[in-house]
């Protein structure tokens, strides 16, 4: 029995050694698993941080995309308004060109009529100017004649009675000499 017990004891010791080896292996596995778990957690944390960063970038890009879409809508609205205004301006330009052509033709007719009227007016003005000139000249001649008659009346008082006033060329010298004599007195 001692042999059996020794054998069993040896078997148990071998079993205990095997179990100790298994336990040692399991502890190594546990440490390796713990290291893997720690590396896994660290890697998972890195991935989570990267995911958070990517999510933040995606949200930022989505906001930017929404802003850009709003800008595109505004620009499309502005472009539509611009095109509408351009079309309206083209229509207005064509209408104004038609009006201008009508006015040009009417203006050329009016210009021709105006030219005729101006020509007639210039002729009338010329005739009126000639008539005024003639009227002024005749008025000046009448005034000169009146002044000459008035002077003649004034001078006659100082002219000797023997001087004939109808022959002015010969008697002018006598009249001037008489006036000088009177001026000396």
N, CA and C atoms as a LAMMPS dump frame, in Angstrom:
ITEM: TIMESTEP
0
ITEM: NUMBER OF ATOMS
555
ITEM: BOX BOUNDS ff ff ff
-5.0000000000000000e+02 5.0000000000000000e+02
-5.0000000000000000e+02 5.0000000000000000e+02
-5.0000000000000000e+02 5.0000000000000000e+02
ITEM: ATOMS id mol type element x y z
1 1 1 N 0.79 -1.127 0
2 1 2 C 0 0 0
3 1 3 C 0.873 1.246 0
4 2 1 N 1.854 1.198 0.65
5 2 2 C 2.787 2.297 0.65
6 2 3 C 3.25 2.486 -0.782
7 3 1 N 3.477 1.429 -1.444
8 3 2 C 3.884 1.554 -2.835
9 3 3 C 2.763 2.195 -3.636
10 4 1 N 1.617 1.745 -3.339
11 4 2 C 0.483 2.317 -4.056
12 4 3 C 0.329 3.776 -3.676
13 5 1 N 0.502 4.013 -2.396
14 5 2 C 0.366 5.394 -1.961
15 5 3 C 1.518 6.225 -2.535
16 6 1 N 2.685 5.666 -2.601
17 6 2 C 3.816 6.379 -3.156
18 6 3 C 3.551 6.595 -4.627
19 7 1 N 3.076 5.578 -5.291
20 7 2 C 2.782 5.681 -6.708
21 7 3 C 1.699 6.741 -6.892
22 8 1 N 0.725 6.642 -6.042
23 8 2 C -0.359 7.604 -6.161
24 8 3 C 0.175 8.992 -5.802
25 9 1 N 1.003 9.021 -4.803
26 9 2 C 1.56 10.282 -4.402
27 9 3 C 2.397 10.854 -5.544
28 10 1 N 3.202 10.002 -6.185
29 10 2 C 3.994 10.419 -7.316
30 10 3 C 3.071 10.856 -8.459
31 11 1 N 2.053 10.091 -8.625
32 11 2 C 1.097 10.448 -9.685
33 11 3 C 0.457 11.798 -9.358
34 12 1 N 0.127 11.943 -8.057
35 12 2 C -0.483 13.215 -7.672
36 12 3 C 0.527 14.359 -7.825
37 13 1 N 1.771 14.05 -7.455
38 13 2 C 2.791 15.076 -7.596
39 13 3 C 2.977 15.421 -9.071
40 14 1 N 3.001 14.403 -9.907
41 14 2 C 3.117 14.652 -11.343
42 14 3 C 1.892 15.401 -11.828
43 15 1 N 0.738 15.008 -11.299
44 15 2 C -0.489 15.689 -11.697
45 15 3 C -0.448 17.128 -11.207
46 16 1 N 0.095 17.311 -9.947
47 16 2 C 0.19 18.651 -9.402
48 16 3 C 1.181 19.441 -10.235
49 17 1 N 2.318 18.828 -10.625
50 17 2 C 3.29 19.524 -11.462
51 17 3 C 2.656 19.881 -12.8
52 18 1 N 1.934 18.911 -13.337
53 18 2 C 1.251 19.189 -14.613
54 18 3 C 0.241 20.323 -14.429
55 19 1 N -0.467 20.224 -13.306
56 19 2 C -1.473 21.257 -13.032
57 19 3 C -0.768 22.595 -12.791
58 20 1 N 0.42 22.535 -12.056
59 20 2 C 1.173 23.761 -11.846
60 20 3 C 1.638 24.33 -13.185
61 21 1 N 2.088 23.46 -14.089
62 21 2 C 2.502 23.904 -15.415
63 21 3 C 1.297 24.491 -16.174
64 22 1 N 0.177 23.781 -16.036
65 22 2 C -1.034 24.274 -16.709
66 22 3 C -1.424 25.622 -16.114
67 23 1 N -1.333 25.682 -14.746
68 23 2 C -1.681 26.941 -14.08
69 23 3 C -0.713 28.037 -14.521
70 24 1 N 0.593 27.674 -14.594
71 24 2 C 1.597 28.635 -15.038
72 24 3 C 1.295 29.074 -16.462
73 25 1 N 0.967 28.101 -17.313
74 25 2 C 0.609 28.436 -18.694
75 25 3 C -0.638 29.317 -18.722
76 26 1 N -1.604 28.971 -17.883
77 26 2 C -2.84 29.76 -17.842
78 26 3 C -2.559 31.177 -17.342
79 27 1 N -1.636 31.276 -16.335
80 27 2 C -1.27 32.6 -15.855
81 27 3 C -0.57 33.393 -16.981
82 28 1 N 0.34 32.717 -17.721
83 28 2 C 0.988 33.362 -18.855
84 28 3 C -0.049 33.798 -19.89
85 29 1 N -1.002 32.843 -20.131
86 29 2 C -2.084 33.179 -21.063
87 29 3 C -2.9 34.363 -20.533
88 30 1 N -3.135 34.342 -19.21
89 30 2 C -3.921 35.414 -18.604
90 30 3 C -3.168 36.739 -18.741
91 31 1 N -1.827 36.721 -18.497
92 31 2 C -1.042 37.939 -18.658
93 31 3 C -1.054 38.391 -20.112
94 32 1 N -0.872 37.405 -21.023
95 32 2 C -0.9 37.733 -22.446
96 32 3 C -2.261 38.297 -22.827
97 33 1 N -3.31 37.639 -22.305
98 33 2 C -4.677 38.128 -22.589
99 33 3 C -4.838 39.53 -21.997
100 34 1 N -4.315 39.727 -20.762
101 34 2 C -4.416 41.04 -20.135
102 34 3 C -3.666 42.077 -20.983
103 35 1 N -2.45 41.692 -21.484
104 35 2 C -1.709 42.606 -22.352
105 35 3 C -2.48 42.863 -23.646
106 36 1 N -3.026 41.758 -24.219
107 36 2 C -3.851 41.92 -25.424
108 36 3 C -5.058 42.798 -25.132
109 37 1 N -5.64 42.547 -23.965
110 37 2 C -6.82 43.329 -23.578
111 37 3 C -6.422 44.8 -23.434
112 38 1 N -5.265 45.051 -22.793
113 38 2 C -4.796 46.433 -22.619
114 38 3 C -4.489 47.051 -23.971
115 39 1 N -3.769 46.306 -24.839
116 39 2 C -3.48 46.809 -26.182
117 39 3 C -4.771 47.003 -26.973
118 40 1 N -5.699 46.052 -26.772
119 40 2 C -6.991 46.153 -27.456
120 40 3 C -7.724 47.413 -26.992
121 41 1 N -7.722 47.663 -25.682
122 41 2 C -8.389 48.855 -25.157
123 41 3 C -7.688 50.122 -25.676
124 42 1 N -6.351 50.076 -25.661
125 42 2 C -5.594 51.222 -26.176
126 42 3 C -5.901 51.435 -27.662
127 43 1 N -5.89 50.353 -28.437
128 43 2 C -6.194 50.423 -29.869
129 43 3 C -7.644 50.871 -30.074
130 44 1 N -8.542 50.332 -29.245
131 44 2 C -9.953 50.706 -29.333
132 44 3 C -10.119 52.187 -29.01
133 45 1 N -9.362 52.681 -28.006
134 45 2 C -9.411 54.096 -27.653
135 45 3 C -8.891 54.95 -28.801
136 46 1 N -7.79 54.501 -29.437
137 46 2 C -7.259 55.226 -30.598
138 46 3 C -8.29 55.253 -31.719
139 47 1 N -8.894 54.075 -31.96
140 47 2 C -9.92 54.006 -33.009
141 47 3 C -11.106 54.902 -32.657
142 48 1 N -11.49 54.888 -31.366
143 48 2 C -12.613 55.725 -30.941
144 48 3 C -12.268 57.199 -31.115
145 49 1 N -11.028 57.577 -30.738
146 49 2 C -10.599 58.969 -30.928
147 49 3 C -10.604 59.345 -32.403
148 50 1 N -10.1 58.423 -33.224
149 50 2 C -10.091 58.673 -34.667
150 50 3 C -11.511 58.758 -35.196
151 51 1 N -12.399 57.884 -34.696
152 51 2 C -13.813 57.942 -35.101
153 51 3 C -14.444 59.262 -34.68
154 52 1 N -14.134 59.687 -33.441
155 52 2 C -14.67 60.964 -32.973
156 52 3 C -14.169 62.114 -33.846
157 53 1 N -12.855 62.062 -34.173
158 53 2 C -12.286 63.089 -35.046
159 53 3 C -12.959 63.072 -36.412
160 54 1 N -13.127 61.868 -36.951
161 54 2 C -13.785 61.745 -38.268
162 54 3 C -15.233 62.2 -38.19
163 55 1 N -15.924 61.831 -37.085
164 55 2 C -17.313 62.281 -36.925
165 55 3 C -17.381 63.805 -36.866
166 56 1 N -16.424 64.395 -36.128
167 56 2 C -16.378 65.851 -36.036
168 56 3 C -16.12 66.461 -37.413
169 57 1 N -15.189 65.881 -38.167
170 57 2 C -14.905 66.372 -39.518
171 57 3 C -16.119 66.201 -40.418
172 58 1 N -16.796 65.051 -40.281
173 58 2 C -17.991 64.798 -41.106
174 58 3 C -19.069 65.817 -40.778
175 59 1 N -19.283 66.084 -39.459
176 59 2 C -20.294 67.072 -39.073
177 59 3 C -19.921 68.449 -39.607
178 60 1 N -18.632 68.797 -39.49
179 60 2 C -18.178 70.08 -40.013
180 60 3 C -18.392 70.151 -41.522
181 61 1 N -18.046 69.065 -42.209
182 61 2 C -18.245 69.043 -43.668
183 61 3 C -19.725 69.074 -44.023
184 62 1 N -20.567 68.413 -43.21
185 62 2 C -22.01 68.464 -43.47
186 62 3 C -22.531 69.88 -43.305
187 63 1 N -22.069 70.572 -42.224
188 63 2 C -22.472 71.97 -42.039
189 63 3 C -21.996 72.819 -43.215
190 64 1 N -20.738 72.604 -43.618
191 64 2 C -20.186 73.342 -44.762
192 64 3 C -20.989 73.032 -46.032
193 65 1 N -21.354 71.762 -46.187
194 65 2 C -22.143 71.364 -47.351
195 65 3 C -23.506 72.047 -47.335
196 66 1 N -24.124 72.093 -46.148
197 66 2 C -25.427 72.769 -46.034
198 66 3 C -25.275 74.253 -46.36
199 67 1 N -24.207 74.856 -45.826
200 67 2 C -23.95 76.276 -46.118
201 67 3 C -23.729 76.484 -47.616
202 68 1 N -22.938 75.595 -48.211
203 68 2 C -22.678 75.709 -49.652
204 68 3 C -23.961 75.506 -50.458
205 69 1 N -24.796 74.579 -50.018
206 69 2 C -26.077 74.366 -50.725
207 69 3 C -26.947 75.607 -50.624
208 70 1 N -26.965 76.217 -49.413
209 70 2 C -27.731 77.454 -49.257
210 70 3 C -27.173 78.55 -50.172
211 71 1 N -25.848 78.63 -50.221
212 71 2 C -25.225 79.623 -51.104
213 71 3 C -25.572 79.348 -52.567
214 72 1 N -25.533 78.065 -52.934
215 72 2 C -25.873 77.694 -54.315
216 72 3 C -27.32 78.077 -54.611
217 73 1 N -28.23 77.828 -53.64
218 73 2 C -29.633 78.217 -53.838
219 73 3 C -29.75 79.723 -54.006
220 74 1 N -29.04 80.47 -53.124
221 74 2 C -29.076 81.93 -53.243
222 74 3 C -28.516 82.381 -54.587
223 75 1 N -27.397 81.773 -54.983
224 75 2 C -26.796 82.15 -56.272
225 75 3 C -27.697 81.772 -57.443
226 76 1 N -28.376 80.627 -57.313
227 76 2 C -29.308 80.242 -58.38
228 76 3 C -30.469 81.229 -58.444
229 77 1 N -30.95 81.651 -57.257
230 77 2 C -32.014 82.664 -57.234
231 77 3 C -31.534 83.969 -57.844
232 78 1 N -30.324 84.372 -57.466
233 78 2 C -29.749 85.599 -58.02
234 78 3 C -29.557 85.473 -59.531
235 79 1 N -29.061 84.318 -59.955
236 79 2 C -28.865 84.077 -61.383
237 79 3 C -30.196 84.118 -62.126
238 80 1 N -31.232 83.536 -61.519
239 80 2 C -32.557 83.56 -62.143
240 80 3 C -33.059 85.005 -62.253
241 81 1 N -32.889 85.771 -61.159
242 81 2 C -33.3 87.185 -61.199
243 81 3 C -32.509 87.931 -62.267
244 82 1 N -31.198 87.655 -62.333
245 82 2 C -30.341 88.318 -63.315
246 82 3 C -30.808 87.993 -64.733
247 83 1 N -31.07 86.709 -64.97
248 83 2 C -31.53 86.315 -66.318
249 83 3 C -32.866 86.963 -66.639
250 84 1 N -33.753 87.019 -65.643
251 84 2 C -35.05 87.658 -65.858
252 84 3 C -34.859 89.133 -66.178
253 85 1 N -33.978 89.787 -65.424
254 85 2 C -33.737 91.209 -65.668
255 85 3 C -33.065 91.438 -67.013
256 86 1 N -32.155 90.537 -67.396
257 86 2 C -31.508 90.665 -68.709
258 86 3 C -32.544 90.532 -69.818
259 87 1 N -33.432 89.543 -69.669
260 87 2 C -34.489 89.371 -70.672
261 87 3 C -35.382 90.605 -70.71
262 88 1 N -35.719 91.121 -69.522
263 88 2 C -36.551 92.319 -69.451
264 88 3 C -35.842 93.507 -70.094
265 89 1 N -34.542 93.637 -69.808
266 89 2 C -33.778 94.736 -70.413
267 89 3 C -33.661 94.586 -71.921
268 90 1 N -33.515 93.34 -72.39
269 90 2 C -33.468 93.132 -73.847
270 90 3 C -34.783 93.557 -74.474
271 91 1 N -35.906 93.145 -73.855
272 91 2 C -37.213 93.537 -74.374
273 91 3 C -37.356 95.058 -74.36
274 92 1 N -36.953 95.669 -73.245
275 92 2 C -37.037 97.124 -73.117
276 92 3 C -36.146 97.804 -74.162
277 93 1 N -34.951 97.243 -74.389
278 93 2 C -34.028 97.79 -75.374
279 93 3 C -34.631 97.703 -76.777
280 94 1 N -35.228 96.564 -77.097
281 94 2 C -35.856 96.417 -78.409
282 94 3 C -37.011 97.402 -78.562
283 95 1 N -37.815 97.541 -77.491
284 95 2 C -38.941 98.478 -77.542
285 95 3 C -38.425 99.897 -77.733
286 96 1 N -37.369 100.245 -77
287 96 2 C -36.813 101.592 -77.116
288 96 3 C -36.186 101.809 -78.487
289 97 1 N -35.566 100.763 -79.056
290 97 2 C -35.011 100.882 -80.409
291 97 3 C -36.117 101.14 -81.422
292 98 1 N -37.237 100.421 -81.256
293 98 2 C -38.371 100.654 -82.16
294 98 3 C -38.891 102.086 -81.999
295 99 1 N -39.002 102.544 -80.754
296 99 2 C -39.457 103.917 -80.515
297 99 3 C -38.458 104.916 -81.099
298 100 1 N -37.177 104.622 -80.921
299 100 2 C -36.142 105.511 -81.438
300 100 3 C -36.212 105.592 -82.958
301 101 1 N -36.408 104.435 -83.599
302 101 2 C -36.521 104.439 -85.057
303 101 3 C -37.731 105.269 -85.493
304 102 1 N -38.841 105.093 -84.77
305 102 2 C -40.036 105.873 -85.098
306 102 3 C -39.759 107.36 -84.873
307 103 1 N -39.078 107.66 -83.763
308 103 2 C -38.763 109.058 -83.477
309 103 3 C -37.77 109.622 -84.479
310 104 1 N -36.816 108.79 -84.912
311 104 2 C -35.829 109.249 -85.893
312 104 3 C -36.523 109.578 -87.206
313 105 1 N -37.438 108.691 -87.611
314 105 2 C -38.132 108.986 -88.87
315 105 3 C -38.997 110.231 -88.706
316 106 1 N -39.686 110.336 -87.566
317 106 2 C -40.489 111.531 -87.32
318 106 3 C -39.575 112.751 -87.186
319 107 1 N -38.447 112.546 -86.559
320 107 2 C -37.501 113.644 -86.369
321 107 3 C -36.932 114.104 -87.707
322 108 1 N -36.64 113.151 -88.597
323 108 2 C -36.103 113.552 -89.903
324 108 3 C -37.157 114.324 -90.689
325 109 1 N -38.432 113.888 -90.576
326 109 2 C -39.495 114.638 -91.238
327 109 3 C -39.624 116.027 -90.61
328 110 1 N -39.573 116.047 -89.27
329 110 2 C -39.674 117.331 -88.575
330 110 3 C -38.47 118.203 -88.9
331 111 1 N -37.295 117.582 -89.019
332 111 2 C -36.087 118.329 -89.345
333 111 3 C -36.214 118.945 -90.739
334 112 1 N -36.753 118.161 -91.675
335 112 2 C -36.932 118.692 -93.031
336 112 3 C -37.915 119.862 -93.003
337 113 1 N -39.027 119.676 -92.281
338 113 2 C -40.014 120.745 -92.165
339 113 3 C -39.4 121.939 -91.437
340 114 1 N -38.653 121.643 -90.372
341 114 2 C -38.004 122.702 -89.596
342 114 3 C -36.998 123.454 -90.463
343 115 1 N -36.287 122.715 -91.312
344 115 2 C -35.323 123.346 -92.208
345 115 3 C -36.031 124.302 -93.162
346 116 1 N -37.171 123.841 -93.669
347 116 2 C -37.944 124.708 -94.573
348 116 3 C -38.428 125.953 -93.829
349 117 1 N -38.933 125.724 -92.605
350 117 2 C -39.433 126.858 -91.817
351 117 3 C -38.297 127.811 -91.495
352 118 1 N -37.127 127.255 -91.13
353 118 2 C -35.981 128.11 -90.816
354 118 3 C -35.519 128.896 -92.041
355 119 1 N -35.557 128.244 -93.197
356 119 2 C -35.178 128.945 -94.425
357 119 3 C -36.133 130.109 -94.678
358 120 1 N -37.434 129.836 -94.544
359 120 2 C -38.425 130.908 -94.727
360 120 3 C -38.225 132.006 -93.695
361 121 1 N -37.974 131.568 -92.446
362 121 2 C -37.768 132.534 -91.372
363 121 3 C -36.525 133.395 -91.662
364 122 1 N -35.452 132.763 -92.135
365 122 2 C -34.234 133.511 -92.455
366 122 3 C -34.509 134.519 -93.563
367 123 1 N -35.3 134.075 -94.571
368 123 2 C -35.636 135.006 -95.657
369 123 3 C -36.459 136.183 -95.117
370 124 1 N -37.438 135.848 -94.264
371 124 2 C -38.265 136.915 -93.689
372 124 3 C -37.419 137.841 -92.815
373 125 1 N -36.519 137.232 -92.03
374 125 2 C -35.648 138.032 -91.176
375 125 3 C -34.767 138.96 -92.009
376 126 1 N -34.272 138.436 -93.142
377 126 2 C -33.431 139.253 -94.023
378 126 3 C -34.24 140.416 -94.591
379 127 1 N -35.457 140.119 -95.038
380 127 2 C -36.308 141.185 -95.581
381 127 3 C -36.632 142.216 -94.498
382 128 1 N -36.928 141.68 -93.276
383 128 2 C -37.245 142.579 -92.176
384 128 3 C -36.029 143.43 -91.823
385 129 1 N -34.868 142.826 -91.847
386 129 2 C -33.638 143.563 -91.55
387 129 3 C -33.401 144.646 -92.596
388 130 1 N -33.635 144.299 -93.861
389 130 2 C -33.467 145.301 -94.922
390 130 3 C -34.482 146.433 -94.747
391 131 1 N -35.71 146.037 -94.391
392 131 2 C -36.738 147.067 -94.202
393 131 3 C -36.372 147.953 -93.019
394 132 1 N -35.879 147.344 -91.92
395 132 2 C -35.478 148.134 -90.744
396 132 3 C -34.304 149.044 -91.104
397 133 1 N -33.36 148.485 -91.861
398 133 2 C -32.196 149.287 -92.265
399 133 3 C -32.653 150.481 -93.104
400 134 1 N -33.522 150.191 -94.044
401 134 2 C -34.042 151.28 -94.892
402 134 3 C -34.805 152.292 -94.045
403 135 1 N -35.597 151.793 -93.099
404 135 2 C -36.376 152.677 -92.227
405 135 3 C -35.442 153.531 -91.374
406 136 1 N -34.394 152.892 -90.812
407 136 2 C -33.437 153.627 -89.984
408 136 3 C -32.701 154.66 -90.836
409 137 1 N -32.286 154.242 -92.034
410 137 2 C -31.574 155.19 -92.905
411 137 3 C -32.457 156.376 -93.281
412 138 1 N -33.723 156.078 -93.603
413 138 2 C -34.622 157.194 -93.955
414 138 3 C -34.885 158.061 -92.735
415 139 1 N -34.995 157.439 -91.531
416 139 2 C -35.181 158.242 -90.313
417 139 3 C -33.953 159.101 -90.055
418 140 1 N -32.758 158.514 -90.241
419 140 2 C -31.522 159.282 -90.056
420 140 3 C -31.436 160.431 -91.074
421 141 1 N -31.853 160.13 -92.289
422 141 2 C -31.818 161.182 -93.315
423 141 3 C -32.783 162.304 -92.942
424 142 1 N -33.979 161.936 -92.428
425 142 2 C -34.931 162.964 -92.007
426 142 3 C -34.387 163.776 -90.835
427 143 1 N -33.747 163.047 -89.885
428 143 2 C -33.181 163.752 -88.728
429 143 3 C -32.056 164.678 -89.181
430 144 1 N -31.192 164.173 -90.087
431 144 2 C -30.114 165.018 -90.609
432 144 3 C -30.675 166.245 -91.324
433 145 1 N -31.731 166.023 -92.103
434 145 2 C -32.342 167.145 -92.822
435 145 3 C -32.923 168.152 -91.846
436 146 1 N -33.595 167.664 -90.775
437 146 2 C -34.156 168.572 -89.772
438 146 3 C -33.055 169.331 -89.055
439 147 1 N -31.979 168.593 -88.696
440 147 2 C -30.866 169.247 -88.006
441 147 3 C -30.208 170.289 -88.929
442 148 1 N -30.085 169.903 -90.204
443 148 2 C -29.492 170.864 -91.153
444 148 3 C -30.378 172.094 -91.294
445 149 1 N -31.7 171.874 -91.333
446 149 2 C -32.627 173.011 -91.45
447 149 3 C -32.543 173.862 -90.195
448 150 1 N -32.447 173.198 -89.001
449 150 2 C -32.336 173.951 -87.745
450 150 3 C -31.029 174.747 -87.717
451 151 1 N -29.928 174.132 -88.151
452 151 2 C -28.645 174.83 -88.178
453 151 3 C -28.708 176.022 -89.159
454 152 1 N -29.36 175.738 -90.286
455 152 2 C -29.472 176.805 -91.286
456 152 3 C -30.239 177.989 -90.73
457 153 1 N -31.288 177.693 -89.932
458 153 2 C -32.033 178.798 -89.314
459 153 3 C -31.149 179.541 -88.319
460 154 1 N -30.348 178.814 -87.572
461 154 2 C -29.464 179.457 -86.605
462 154 3 C -28.396 180.289 -87.316
463 155 1 N -27.845 179.735 -88.376
464 155 2 C -26.761 180.416 -89.078
465 155 3 C -27.306 181.604 -89.858
466 156 1 N -28.483 181.515 -90.375
467 156 2 C -29.053 182.584 -91.197
468 156 3 C -29.1 183.916 -90.44
469 157 1 N -29.217 183.808 -89.171
470 157 2 C -29.261 185.04 -88.393
471 157 3 C -27.916 185.764 -88.458
472 158 1 N -26.841 185.025 -88.642
473 158 2 C -25.517 185.628 -88.644
474 158 3 C -24.955 185.842 -90.063
475 159 1 N -25.64 185.358 -91.052
476 159 2 C -25.155 185.471 -92.429
477 159 3 C -25.643 186.799 -93.001
478 160 1 N -24.747 187.522 -93.745
479 160 2 C -25.169 188.795 -94.34
480 160 3 C -26.286 188.564 -95.362
481 161 1 N -27.067 189.519 -95.574
482 161 2 C -28.24 189.417 -96.421
483 161 3 C -27.878 189.234 -97.877
484 162 1 N -26.714 189.671 -98.307
485 162 2 C -26.342 189.553 -99.703
486 162 3 C -25.89 188.149 -100.088
487 163 1 N -25.754 187.187 -99.104
488 163 2 C -25.294 185.821 -99.406
489 163 3 C -26.497 184.998 -99.82
490 164 1 N -26.316 184.324 -100.98
491 164 2 C -27.39 183.448 -101.47
492 164 3 C -27.195 182.075 -100.853
493 165 1 N -28.136 181.608 -100.09
494 165 2 C -28.028 180.334 -99.382
495 165 3 C -28.252 179.159 -100.328
496 166 1 N -28.695 179.433 -101.533
497 166 2 C -28.926 178.337 -102.473
498 166 3 C -27.637 177.907 -103.146
499 167 1 N -26.608 178.694 -103.103
500 167 2 C -25.332 178.319 -103.669
501 167 3 C -24.33 178.123 -102.531
502 168 1 N -24.402 177.019 -101.886
503 168 2 C -23.608 176.815 -100.672
504 168 3 C -22.119 176.721 -100.931
505 169 1 N -21.67 176.226 -102.056
506 169 2 C -20.24 176.026 -102.264
507 169 3 C -19.501 177.357 -102.313
508 170 1 N -20.043 178.343 -102.977
509 170 2 C -19.346 179.617 -103.107
510 170 3 C -19.492 180.445 -101.84
511 171 1 N -20.622 180.345 -101.24
512 171 2 C -20.892 181.197 -100.099
513 171 3 C -20.4 180.598 -98.777
514 172 1 N -19.991 179.388 -98.777
515 172 2 C -19.556 178.725 -97.542
516 172 3 C -18.345 179.418 -96.954
517 173 1 N -17.462 179.842 -97.796
518 173 2 C -16.262 180.527 -97.318
519 173 3 C -16.666 181.834 -96.642
520 174 1 N -17.583 182.567 -97.226
521 174 2 C -18.044 183.815 -96.633
522 174 3 C -18.717 183.564 -95.287
523 175 1 N -19.496 182.507 -95.239
524 175 2 C -20.213 182.189 -93.99
525 175 3 C -19.214 181.837 -92.893
526 176 1 N -18.212 181.043 -93.216
527 176 2 C -17.222 180.642 -92.212
528 176 3 C -16.418 181.846 -91.739
529 177 1 N -16.062 182.732 -92.644
530 177 2 C -15.321 183.919 -92.248
531 177 3 C -16.164 184.787 -91.316
532 178 1 N -17.436 184.895 -91.621
533 178 2 C -18.346 185.682 -90.79
534 178 3 C -18.446 185.067 -89.391
535 179 1 N -18.524 183.741 -89.339
536 179 2 C -18.639 183.065 -88.032
537 179 3 C -17.354 183.271 -87.237
538 180 1 N -16.191 183.272 -87.851
539 180 2 C -14.929 183.521 -87.154
540 180 3 C -14.893 184.932 -86.625
541 181 1 N -15.365 185.868 -87.42
542 181 2 C -15.383 187.252 -86.979
543 181 3 C -16.276 187.392 -85.756
544 182 1 N -17.417 186.738 -85.817
545 182 2 C -18.35 186.818 -84.684
546 182 3 C -17.796 186.108 -83.455
547 183 1 N -17.012 185.104 -83.67
548 183 2 C -16.443 184.385 -82.546
549 183 3 C -15.385 185.22 -81.861
550 184 1 N -14.72 186.104 -82.548
551 184 2 C -13.697 186.939 -81.958
552 184 3 C -14.31 188.016 -81.102
553 185 1 N -15.507 188.407 -81.418
554 185 2 C -16.157 189.491 -80.694
555 185 3 C -16.512 189.069 -79.341
